[in-house]
Amino acid sequence: MKLYLLRHGETDWNKEWRLQGLSDISLNENGIAQAKEAAQKYAHLHFDYVFSSPLQRALNTARILAEPHGLEVQTDERLCEICLGDLEGKTVEETDRDPLLKEARTNFFDHPELYVPTGNGESFEALNNRCLDFLNDLRTRFDSNSCILLSGHGALCKGIVRAAKSLPVEDFWKSGLQNNCGLIELEI
């Protein structure tokens, strides 16, 4: 089964380096343009199904990419971005003012094996478990020759890759953060 992992288009919070997590932030004008450009760039790819996070930045990106293929977008709560708890909505400068938030943010990106969620945040293991659950569901429901587009988020897409390849948590960000409307191709 082929899975295409697409990160949503740009939001104002992306431009501000503000952590989004479960905050439901919409695409900005550039993000809409990025999604339209991606729809043209990837028009040659065949998709049987399109899945998306229900958060509007991913869902609107998915709708733009699904339209040329005449496909409906199916949302799934398991495809939401990781919940960042007390880090959500904060910039680097804002987290730097609080030693606990600074440590959490630094570990989240630089040492994921040491990351401890703040507030009601989600751990990398909880993200891994819901990504595994989603992948197992796909394997059960669809033919092994299916091609599926998944519109998601930075950490979510990395979580899908980690779950599919059984990677250790310390390698979570090893290949860097996926660009807005960047595509990762994965065999599952």
Contact map, one row per residue, 1 for C-alpha under 8 A:
11100000000000000000000000000000000000000000000000000000000000000000000000000000000000000000000000000000000000000000000000000000000000000010001111110000000000000000000000000000000000000011
11110000000000000000000000000000000000000000000000000000000000000000000000000000000000000000000000000000000000000000000000000000000000000000000011110000000000000000000000000000000000001111
11111000000000000000000000000000000000000000000000000000000000000000000000000000000000000000000000000000000000000000000000000000000000000000000000111100000000000000000000000000000000001111
01111100000000000000000000000000000000000000000000000000000000000000000000000000000000000000000000000000000000000000000000000000000000000000000000111100000000000000000000000000000000111100
00111110000000000000000000000000000000000000000000000000000000000000000000000000000000000000000000000000000000000000000000000000000000000000000000001111000010000000000000000000000000111100
00011111000000000000000000000000000000000000000000000000000000000000000000000000000000000000000000000000000000000000000000000000000000000000000000001111100010000000000000000000000011110000
00001111100000000000000000000000000000000000000000000000010000000000000000000000000000000000000000000000000000000000000000000000000000000000000000000011110010000000000000000000011111100000
00000111110000000000000000000010001000000000000000000000110011000000000000000000000000000000000000000000000000000000000000000000000000000000000000000011100000000000000000000000000110000000
00000011111000000000000000100111011000000000000000000000110010000000000000000000000000000000000000000000000000000000000000000000000000000000000000000000000000000000000000000000000110000000
00000001111101100000000000110111010000000000000000000000000000000000000000000000000000000000000000000000000000000000000000000000000000000000000000000000000000000000000000000000000110000000
00000000111111100000000011110110000000000000000000000000100000000000000000000000000000000000000000000000000000000000000000000000000000000000000000000000000000000000000000000000000000000000
00000000011111110000000000110000000000000000000000000000000000000000000000000000000000000000000000000000000000000000000000000000000000000000000000000000000000000000000000000000000000000000
00000000001111111111000010000000000000000000000000000000000000000000000000000000000000000000000000000000000000000000000000000000000000000000000000000000000000000000000000000000000000000000
00000000011111111111000000000000000000000000000000000000000000000000000000000000000000000000000000000000000000000000000000000000000000000000000000000000000000000000000000000000000000000000
00000000011111111100000000000000000000000000000000000000000000000000000000000000000000000000000000000000000000000000000000000000000000000000000000000000000000000000000000000000000000000000
00000000000111111100000000000000000000000000000000000000000000000000000000000000000000000010000000000000000000000000000000000000000000000000000000000000000000000000000000000000000000000000
00000000000011111110000000000000000000000000000000000000000000000000000000000000000000000011000000000000000000000000000000000000000000000000000000000000000000000000000000000000000000000000
00000000000011111111000000000000000000000000000000000000000000000000000000000000000000011111000000000000000000000000000000000000000000000000000000000000000000000000000000000000000000000000
00000000000011001111100000000000000000000000000000000000000000000000000000000000000100111110000000000000000000000000000000000000000000000000000000000000000000000000000000000000000000000000
00000000000011000111111110000000000000000000000000000000000000000000000000000000000100011000000000000000000000000000000000000000000000000000000000000000000000000000000000000000000000000000
00000000000000000011111000000000000000000000000000000000000000000000000000000000111100010000000000000000000000000000000000000000000000000000000000000000000000000000000000000000000000000000
00000000000000000001111100000000000000000000000000000010000000000000000000000001111100010000000000000000000000000000000000000000000000000000000000000000000000000000000000000000000000000000
00000000000000000001111110000000000000000000000000000000000000000000000000000000000000011000000000000000000000000000000000000000000000000000000000000000000000000000000000000000000000000000
00000000000000000001011111000000000000000000000000000011100000000000000000000000000000000000000000000000000000000000000000000000000000000000000000000000000000000000000000000000000000000000
00000000001010000001001111100000000000000000000000000011100000000000000000000000000000000000000000000000000000000000000000000000000000000000000000000000000000000000000000000000000000000000
00000000001000000000000111110000000000000000000000000001100000000000000000000000000000000000000000000000000000000000000000000000000000000000000000000000000000000000000000000000000000000000
00000000111100000000000011111111000000000000000000000001100100000000000000000000000000000000000000000000000000000000000000000000000000000000000000000000000000000000000000000000000000000000
00000000011100000000000001111111000000000000000000000000000000000000000000000000000000000000000000000000000000000000000000000000000000000000000000000000000000000000000000000000000000000000
00000000000000000000000000111111100000000000000000000000000000000000000000000000000000000000000000000000000000000000000000000000000000000000000000000000000000000000000000000000000000000000
00000000111000000000000000111111110000000000000000000000000000000000000000000000000000000000000000000000000000000000000000000000000000000000000000000000000000000000000000000000000000000000
00000001111000000000000000111111111000000000000000000000000000000000000000000000000000000000000000000000000000000000000000000000000000000000000000000000000000000000000000000000000100000000
00000000110000000000000000111111111100000000000000000000000010000000000000000000000000000000000000000000000000000000000000000000000000000000000000000000000000000000000000000000000000000000
00000000000000000000000000001111111110000000000000000000000000000000000000000000000000000000000000000000000000000000000000000000000000000000000000000000000000000000000000000000000000000000
00000000110000000000000000000111111111000000000000000000000000000000000000000000000000000000000000000000000000000000000000000000000000000000000000000000000000000000000000000000000110000000
00000001100000000000000000000011111111100000000000000000000010011000000000000000000000000000000000000000000000000000000000000000000000000000000000000000000000000000000000000000000010000000
00000000000000000000000000000001111111110000000000000000000000011000000000000000000000000000000000000000000000000000000000000000000000000000000000000000000000000000000000000000000000000000
00000000000000000000000000000000111111111000000000000000000000000000000000000000000000000000000000000000000000000000000000000000000000000000000000000000000000000000000000000000000000000000
00000000000000000000000000000000011111111100000000000000000000001000000000000000000000000000000000000000000000000000000000000000000000000000000000000000000000000000000000000000000010000000
00000000000000000000000000000000001111111110000000000000000000011101000000000000000000000000000000000000000000000000000000000000000000000000000000000000000000000000000000000000000000000000
00000000000000000000000000000000000111111110000000000000000000000000000000000000000000000000000000000000000000000000000000000000000000000000000000000000000000000000000000000000000000000000
00000000000000000000000000000000000011111111000000000000000000000000000000000000000000000000000000000000000000000000000000000000000000000000000000000000000000000000000000000000000000000000
00000000000000000000000000000000000001111111100000000000000000000000000000000000000000000000000000000000000000000000000000000000000000000000000000000000000000000000000000000000000000000000
00000000000000000000000000000000000000111111110000000000000000000001100000000000000000000000000000000000000000000000000000000000000000000000000000000000000000000000000000000000000000000000
00000000000000000000000000000000000000001111110000000000000000000000000000000000000000000000000000000000000000000000000000000000000000000000000000000000000000000000000000000000000000000000
00000000000000000000000000000000000000000111111000000000000000000000000000000000000000000000000000000000000000000000000000000000000000000000000000000000000000000000000000000000000000000000
00000000000000000000000000000000000000000011111100000000000000000000000000000000000000000000000000000000000000000000000000000000000000000000000000100000000000000000000000000000000000000000
00000000000000000000000000000000000000000000111111000000000000000000100000000000000000000000000000000000000000000000000000000000000000000000000001111000000000000000000000000000000000000000
00000000000000000000000000000000000000000000011111000000000000000000001000000000000000000000000000000000000000000000000000000000000000000000000001110000000000000000000000000000000000000000
00000000000000000000000000000000000000000000001111100000000000000000001110000000000000000000000000000000000000000000000000000000000000000000000001111000000000000000000000000000000000000000
00000000000000000000000000000000000000000000001111110000000001000100001111000000000000000000000000000000000000000000000000000000000000000000000000011110000000000000000000000000000000000000
00000000000000000000000000000000000000000000000011111000000001000000000011110000000000000000000000000000000000000000000000000000000000000000000000011110000000000000000000000000000000000000
00000000000000000000000000000000000000000000000001111100011001000000000011110010000000000000000000000000000000000000000000000000000000000000000000000111000000000000000000000000000000000000
00000000000000000000000000000000000000000000000000111111011000000000000000111111100000000000000000000000000000000000000000000000000000000000000000000011000000000000000000000000000000000000
00000000000000000000000000000000000000000000000000011111011000000000000000111011000000000000000000000000000000000000000000000000000000000000000000000000000000000000000000000000000000000000
00000000000000000000010110000000000000000000000000001111111000000000000000000001000000000000000000000000000000000000000000000000000000000000000000000000000000000000000000000000000000000000
00000000000000000000000111100000000000000000000000001111111100000000000000000000000000000000000000000000000000000000000000000000000000000000000000000000000000000000000000000000000000000000
00000001101000000000000111100000000000000000000000000011111110000000000000000000000000000000000000000000000000000000000000000000000000000000000000000000000000000000000000000000000000000000
00000011100000000000000000000000000000000000000000011111111111000000000000000000000000000000000000000000000000000000000000000000000000000000000000000011100000000000000000000000000000000000
00000000000000000000000000000000000000000000000000011111111111100000000010100000000000000000000000000000000000000000000000000000000000000000000000000010000000000000000000000000000000000000
00000000000000000000000000100000000000000000000000000001111111110000000000000000000000000000000000000000000000000000000000000000000000000000000000000000000000000000000000000000000000000000
00000001100000000000000000000001001000000000000000000000111111111000000000000000000000000000000000000000000000000000000000000000000000000000000000000010000000000000000000000000000000000000
00000001000000000000000000000000000000000000000001110000011111111100000010000000000000000000000000000000000000000000000000000000000000000000000000000110000000000000000000000000000000000000
00000000000000000000000000000000000000000000000000000000001111111110000110000000000000000000000000000000000000000000000000000000000000000000000000000000000000000000000000000000000000000000
00000000000000000000000000000000001100100000000000000000000111111111000000000000000000000000000000000000000000000000000000000000000000000000000000000000000000000000000000000000000000000000
00000000000000000000000000000000001101100000000000000000000011111111100000000000000000000000000000000000000000000000000000000000000000000000000000000000000000000000000000000000000000000000
00000000000000000000000000000000000000100000000001000000000001111111111110000000000000000000000000000000000000000000000000000000000000000000000000000000000000000000000000000000000000000000
00000000000000000000000000000000000000000000000000000000000000111111111100000000000000000000000000000000000000000000000000000000000000000000000000000000000000000000000000000000000000000000
00000000000000000000000000000000000000100010000000000000000000011111111000000000000000000000000000000000000000000000000000000000000000000000000000000000000000000000000000000000000000000000
00000000000000000000000000000000000000000010001000000000000000001111111000000000000000000000000000000000000000000000000000000000000000000000000000000000000000000000000000000000000000000000
00000000000000000000000000000000000000000000000000000000000000000111111100000000000000000000000000000000000000000000000000000000000000000000000000000000000000000000000000000000000000000000
00000000000000000000000000000000000000000000000111000000000000000111111110000000000000000000000000000000000000000000000000000000000000000000000000000000000000000000000000000000000000000000
00000000000000000000000000000000000000000000000011000000000000100110011111000000000000000000000000000000000000000000000000000000000000000000000000000000000000000000000000000000000000000000
00000000000000000000000000000000000000000000000011110000001001100100001111100000000000000000000000000000000000000000000000000000000000000000000000000000000000000000000000000000000000000000
00000000000000000000000000000000000000000000000001110000000000000000000111110000000000000000000000000000000000000000000000000000000000000000000000000000000000000000000000000000000000000000
00000000000000000000000000000000000000000000000000111100001000000000000011111010000000000000000000000000000000000000000000000000000000000000000000000000000000000000000000000000000000000000
00000000000000000000000000000000000000000000000000111100000000000000000001111111000000000000000000000000000000000000000000000000000000000000000000000000000000000000000000000000000000000000
00000000000000000000000000000000000000000000000000001100000000000000000000111111000000000000000000000000000000000000000000000000000000000000000000000000000000000000000000000000000000000000
00000000000000000000000000000000000000000000000000001000000000000000000000011111000000000000000000000000000000000000000000000000011001000000000000000000000000000000000000000000000000000000
00000000000000000000000000000000000000000000000000011100000000000000000000111111100000000000000000000000000000000000000000000000001000000000000000000001000100000000000000000000000000000000
00000000000000000000010000000000000000000000000000001110000000000000000000011111110000000000000000000000000000000000000000000000000000000000000000000001100100000000000000000000000000000000
00000000000000000000110000000000000000000000000000001000000000000000000000000011111000000000000000000000000000000000000000000000000000000000000000000001111100000000000000000000000000000000
00000000000000000000110000000000000000000000000000000000000000000000000000000001111100000000000000000000000000000000000011000010000000000000000000000000001100000000000000000000000000000000
00000000000000000000110000000000000000000000000000000000000000000000000000000000111110010000000000000000000000000000000111000000000000000000000000000000000000000000000000000000000000000000
00000000000000000011110000000000000000000000000000000000000000000000000000000000011111110000000000000000000000000000110111000000000000000000000000000000000000000000000000000000000000000000
00000000000000000000000000000000000000000000000000000000000000000000000000000000001111110000000000000000000000000000111111000000000000000000000000000000000000000000000000000000000000000000
00000000000000000000000000000000000000000000000000000000000000000000000000000000000111110000000000001000000000000000011110000000000000000000000000000000000000000000000000000000000000000000
00000000000000000010000000000000000000000000000000000000000000000000000000000000000111111100001000001001100000000000010000000000000000000000000000000000000000000000000000000000000000000000
00000000000000000111111000000000000000000000000000000000000000000000000000000000001111111100000000000000000000000000000000000000000000000000000000000000000000000000000000000000000000000000
00000000000000000111001000000000000000000000000000000000000000000000000000000000000000111110000000000000000000000000000000000000000000000000000000000000000000000000000000000000000000000000
00000000000000000110000000000000000000000000000000000000000000000000000000000000000000111111111000000000000000000000000000000000000000000000000000000000000000000000000000000000000000000000
00000000000000011110000000000000000000000000000000000000000000000000000000000000000000001111111000000000000000000000000000000000000000000000000000000000000000000000000000000000000000000000
00000000000000001100000000000000000000000000000000000000000000000000000000000000000000000111111100000100000000000000000000000000000000000000000000000000000000000000000000000000000000000000
00000000000000000000000000000000000000000000000000000000000000000000000000000000000000000111111110000000000000000000000000000000000000000000000000000000000000000000000000000000000000000000
00000000000000000000000000000000000000000000000000000000000000000000000000000000000000000111111111000000000000000000000000000000000000000000000000000000000000000000000000000000000000000000
00000000000000000000000000000000000000000000000000000000000000000000000000000000000000100111111111101100100000000000000000000000000000000000000000000000000000000000000000000000000000000000
00000000000000000000000000000000000000000000000000000000000000000000000000000000000000000001111111101100000000000000000000000000000000000000000000000000000000000000000000000000000000000000
00000000000000000000000000000000000000000000000000000000000000000000000000000000000000000000111111100100000000000000000000000000000000000000000000000000000000000000000000000000000000000000
00000000000000000000000000000000000000000000000000000000000000000000000000000000000000000000011111111100000000000000000000000000000000000000000000000000000000000000000000000000000000000000
00000000000000000000000000000000000000000000000000000000000000000000000000000000000000000000001111111110000000000000000000000000000000000000000000000000000000000000000000000000000000000000
00000000000000000000000000000000000000000000000000000000000000000000000000000000000000000000000001111111000000000000000000000000000000000000000000000000000000000000000000000000000000000000
00000000000000000000000000000000000000000000000000000000000000000000000000000000000001100000001101111111100000000000010000000000000000000000000000000000000000000000000000000000000000000000
00000000000000000000000000000000000000000000000000000000000000000000000000000000000000000001001111111111110000000000000000000000000000000000000000000000000000000000000000000000000000000000
00000000000000000000000000000000000000000000000000000000000000000000000000000000000000000000000000111111111000000000000000000000000000000000000000000000000000000000000000000000000000000000
00000000000000000000000000000000000000000000000000000000000000000000000000000000000000100000000000011111111100000011110000000000000000000000000000000000000000000000000000000000000000000000
00000000000000000000000000000000000000000000000000000000000000000000000000000000000000100000001000001111111110000000000000000000000000000000000000000000000000000000000000000000000000000000
00000000000000000000000000000000000000000000000000000000000000000000000000000000000000000000000000000111111111100000000000000000000000000000000000000000000000000000000000000000000000000000
00000000000000000000000000000000000000000000000000000000000000000000000000000000000000000000000000000011111111111111000000000000000000000000000000000000000000000000000000000000000000000000
00000000000000000000000000000000000000000000000000000000000000000000000000000000000000000000000000000001111111110110000000000000000000000000000000000000000000000000000000000000000000000000
00000000000000000000000000000000000000000000000000000000000000000000000000000000000000000000000000000000111111110000000000000000000000000000000000000000000000000000000000001000000000000000
00000000000000000000000000000000000000000000000000000000000000000000000000000000000000000000000000000000011111110000000000000000000000000000000000000000000000000000000000001000000000000000
00000000000000000000000000000000000000000000000000000000000000000000000000000000000000000000000000000000011111111110000000000000000000000000000000000000000000000000000001000000000000000000
00000000000000000000000000000000000000000000000000000000000000000000000000000000000000000000000000000000001111111110000000010000000000000000000000000000000000000000000011010000000000000000
00000000000000000000000000000000000000000000000000000000000000000000000000000000000000000000000000000000001000111110000000000000000000000000000000000000000000000000000011000000000000000000
00000000000000000000000000000000000000000000000000000000000000000000000000000000000000000000000000000000001100111111000000000000000000000000000000000000000000000000000000000000000000000000
00000000000000000000000000000000000000000000000000000000000000000000000000000000000000000000000000000001001100111111100000110000000000000000000000000000000000000000000000000000000000000000
00000000000000000000000000000000000000000000000000000000000000000000000000000000000000000000000000000001001000000111110000100000000000000000000000000000000000000000000000000000000000000000
00000000000000000000000000000000000000000000000000000000000000000000000000000000000110000000000000000001000000000011111111100000000000000000000000000000000000000000000000000000000000000000
00000000000000000000000000000000000000000000000000000000000000000000000000000000000111100000000000001001000000000001111110000000000000000000000000000000000000000000000000000000000000000000
00000000000000000000000000000000000000000000000000000000000000000000000000000000000011000000000000000000000000000000111110000000000000000000000000000000000000000000000000000000000000000000
00000000000000000000000000000000000000000000000000000000000000000000000000000000001111000000000000000000000000000000111111000000000000000000000000000000000000000000000000000000000000000000
00000000000000000000000000000000000000000000000000000000000000000000000000000000011111000000000000000000000000000000111111100000000000000000000000000000000000000000000000000000000000000000
00000000000000000000000000000000000000000000000000000000000000000000000000000000011110000000000000000000000000000000100111110110000000000000000000000000000000000000000000000000000000000000
00000000000000000000000000000000000000000000000000000000000000000000000000000000000000000000000000000000000000000011100011111110000000000000000000000000000000000000000000000000000000000000
00000000000000000000000000000000000000000000000000000000000000000000000000000000000000000000000000000000000000010010000001111111000000000000000000000000000000100000000010000000000000000000
00000000000000000000000000000000000000000000000000000000000000000000000000000000000000000000000000000000000000000000000000111111100000000000000000000000000000000000000000000000000000000000
00000000000000000000000000000000000000000000000000000000000000000000000000000000000000000000000000000000000000000000000001111111110000000000000000000000000000000000000000000000000000000000
00000000000000000000000000000000000000000000000000000000000000000000000000000000010000000000000000000000000000000000000001111111111000000000000000000000000100100000000000000000000000000000
00000000000000000000000000000000000000000000000000000000000000000000000000000000000000000000000000000000000000000000000000011111111100000000000000000000000000110110000000000000000000000000
00000000000000000000000000000000000000000000000000000000000000000000000000000000000000000000000000000000000000000000000000001111111110000000000000000000000000000010000000000000000000000000
00000000000000000000000000000000000000000000000000000000000000000000000000000100000000000000000000000000000000000000000000000111111111000000000000000000000000000000000000000000000000000000
00000000000000000000000000000000000000000000000000000000000000000000000000000110000000000000000000000000000000000000000000000011111111100000000000000000000100110010000000000000000000000000
00000000000000000000000000000000000000000000000000000000000000000000000000000000000000000000000000000000000000000000000000000001111111110000000000000000000000010011000000000000000000000000
00000000000000000000000000000000000000000000000000000000000000000000000000000000000000000000000000000000000000000000000000000000111111111000000000000000000000000000000000000000000000000000
00000000000000000000000000000000000000000000000000000000000000000000000000000100000000000000000000000000000000000000000000000000011111111100000000000000000000000000000000000000000000000000
00000000000000000000000000000000000000000000000000000000000000000000000000000000000000000000000000000000000000000000000000000000001111111110000000000000000000010001000000000000000000000001
00000000000000000000000000000000000000000000000000000000000000000000000000000000000000000000000000000000000000000000000000000000000111111111000000000000000000000000000000000000000000000000
00000000000000000000000000000000000000000000000000000000000000000000000000000000000000000000000000000000000000000000000000000000000011111111100000000000000000000000000000000000000000000000
00000000000000000000000000000000000000000000000000000000000000000000000000000000000000000000000000000000000000000000000000000000000001111111110000000000000000000000000000000000000000000000
10000000000000000000000000000000000000000000000000000000000000000000000000000000000000000000000000000000000000000000000000000000000000111111111100000000000000000000000000000000000000000001
00000000000000000000000000000000000000000000000000000000000000000000000000000000000000000000000000000000000000000000000000000000000000011111110000000000000000000000000000000000000000000000
00000000000000000000000000000000000000000000000000000000000000000000000000000000000000000000000000000000000000000000000000000000000000001111111000000000000000000000000000000000000000000000
00000000000000000000000000000000000000000000000000000000000000000000000000000000000000000000000000000000000000000000000000000000000000000111111101000000000000000000000000000000000000000000
10000000000000000000000000000000000000000000000000000000000000000000000000000000000000000000000000000000000000000000000000000000000000000010111111000000000000000000000000000000000000000000
10000000000000000000000000000000000000000000000000000000000000000000000000000000000000000000000000000000000000000000000000000000000000000010011111000000000000000000000000000000000000000000
11000000000000000000000000000000000000000000000000000000000000000000000000000000000000000000000000000000000000000000000000000000000000000000001111100000000000000000000000000000000000000000
11000000000000000000000000000000000000000000001110000000000000000000000000000000000000000000000000000000000000000000000000000000000000000000011111110000000000000000000000000000000000000000
11110000000000000000000000000000000000000000011110000000000000000000000000000000000000000000000000000000000000000000000000000000000000000000000011111000000000000000000000000000000000000000
11110000000000000000000000000000000000000000001111100000000000000000000000000000000000000000000000000000000000000000000000000000000000000000000001111100000000000000000000000000000000000000
00111100000000000000000000000000000000000000001011100000000000000000000000000000000000000000000000000000000000000000000000000000000000000000000000111110000000000000000000000000000000000000
00111100000000000000000000000000000000000000000001110000000001000000000000000000000000000000000000000000000000000000000000000000000000000000000000011111000000000000000000000000000000000000
00001111000000000000000000000000000000000000000001111000011011000000000000000000000000000000000000000000000000000000000000000000000000000000000000001111100000000000000000000000000000000000
00001111000000000000000000000000000000000000000000011000010000000000000000000011100000000000000000000000000000000000000000000000000000000000000000000111110110000000000000000000000000000000
00000111000000000000000000000000000000000000000000000000010000000000000000000001100000000000000000000000000000000000000000000000000000000000000000000011111110000000000000000000000000000000
00000010000000000000000000000000000000000000000000000000000000000000000000000000100000000000000000000000000000000000000000000000000000000000000000000001111111000000000000000000110000000000
00000000000000000000000000000000000000000000000000000000000000000000000000000000110000000000000000000000000000000000000000000000000000000000000000000000111111100000000000000000000000000000
00000000000000000000000000000000000000000000000000000000000000000000000000000011110000000000000000000000000000000000000000000010001000000000000000000001111111110000000000000000000000000000
00001110000000000000000000000000000000000000000000000000000000000000000000000000000000000000000000000000000000000000000000000000000000000000000000000001111111111000000000000000000000000000
00000000000000000000000000000000000000000000000000000000000000000000000000000000000000000000000000000000000000000000000000000000000000000000000000000000011111111100000000011000000000000000
00000000000000000000000000000000000000000000000000000000000000000000000000000000000000000000000000000000000000000000000000010011001000000000000000000000001111111110000000010000000000000000
00000000000000000000000000000000000000000000000000000000000000000000000000000000000000000000000000000000000000000000000000000001001100100000000000000000000111111111000000000000000000000000
00000000000000000000000000000000000000000000000000000000000000000000000000000000000000000000000000000000000000000000000000000000000000000000000000000000000011111111101000000000000000000100
00000000000000000000000000000000000000000000000000000000000000000000000000000000000000000000000000000000000000000000000000000001000000000000000000000000000001111111111110010000000000000000
00000000000000000000000000000000000000000000000000000000000000000000000000000000000000000000000000000000000000000000000000000001101100000000000000000000000000111111111000000000000000000000
00000000000000000000000000000000000000000000000000000000000000000000000000000000000000000000000000000000000000000000000000000000000100100000000000000000000000011111110000000000000000000001
00000000000000000000000000000000000000000000000000000000000000000000000000000000000000000000000000000000000000000000000000000000000000000000000000000000000000001111111000000000000000000000
00000000000000000000000000000000000000000000000000000000000000000000000000000000000000000000000000000000000000000000000000000000000000000000000000000000000000000111111100000000000000000000
00000000000000000000000000000000000000000000000000000000000000000000000000000000000000000000000000000000000000000000000000000000000000000000000000000000000000001110111110110000000000000000
00000000000000000000000000000000000000000000000000000000000000000000000000000000000000000000000000000000000000000000000000000000000000000000000000000000000000000100011111110000000000000000
00000000000000000000000000000000000000000000000000000000000000000000000000000000000000000000000000000000000000011000000000010000000000000000000000000000000000000100001111110000000000000000
00000000000000000000000000000000000000000000000000000000000000000000000000000000000000000000000000000000000000111000000000000000000000000000000000000000000000000000000111111100000000000000
00000000000000000000000000000000000000000000000000000000000000000000000000000000000000000000000000000000000000000000000000000000000000000000000000000000000000000000001111111100000000000000
00000000000000000000000000000000000000000000000000000000000000000000000000000000000000000000000000000000000000010000000000000000000000000000000000000000000001100100001111111110000000000000
00000000000000000000000000000000000000000000000000000000000000000000000000000000000000000000000000000000000011000000000000000000000000000000000000000000000001000000000001111111100000000000
00000000000000000000000000000000000000000000000000000000000000000000000000000000000000000000000000000000000000000000000000000000000000000000000000000000000000000000000001111111000000000000
00000000000000000000000000000000000000000000000000000000000000000000000000000000000000000000000000000000000000000000000000000000000000000000000000000000000000000000000000011111100000000000
00000000000000000000000000000000000000000000000000000000000000000000000000000000000000000000000000000000000000000000000000000000000000000000000000000000000000000000000000001111110000000000
00000000000000000000000000000000000000000000000000000000000000000000000000000000000000000000000000000000000000000000000000000000000000000000000000000000010000000000000000001011111000000000
00000010000000000000000000000000000000000000000000000000000000000000000000000000000000000000000000000000000000000000000000000000000000000000000000000000010000000000000000000001111101100000
00000010000000000000000000000000000000000000000000000000000000000000000000000000000000000000000000000000000000000000000000000000000000000000000000000000000000000000000000000000111111000000
00000011110000000000000000000010010000000000000000000000000000000000000000000000000000000000000000000000000000000000000000000000000000000000000000000000000000000000000000000000011111000000
00000111110000000000000000000000011001000000000000000000000000000000000000000000000000000000000000000000000000000000000000000000000000000000000000000000000000000000000000000000001111100000
00000110000000000000000000000000000000000000000000000000000000000000000000000000000000000000000000000000000000000000000000000000000000000000000000000000000000000000000000000000011111110000
00011110000000000000000000000000000000000000000000000000000000000000000000000000000000000000000000000000000000000000000000000000000000000000000000000000000000000000000000000000010011111000
00011100000000000000000000000000000000000000000000000000000000000000000000000000000000000000000000000000000000000000000000000000000000000000000000000000000000000000000000000000000001111100
01111000000000000000000000000000000000000000000000000000000000000000000000000000000000000000000000000000000000000000000000000000000000000000000000000000000000000000000000000000000000111110
01111000000000000000000000000000000000000000000000000000000000000000000000000000000000000000000000000000000000000000000000000000000000000000000000000000000000001000000000000000000000011111
11100000000000000000000000000000000000000000000000000000000000000000000000000000000000000000000000000000000000000000000000000000000000000000000000000000000000000000000000000000000000001111
11100000000000000000000000000000000000000000000000000000000000000000000000000000000000000000000000000000000000000000000000000000000000100010000000000000000000000001000000000000000000000111
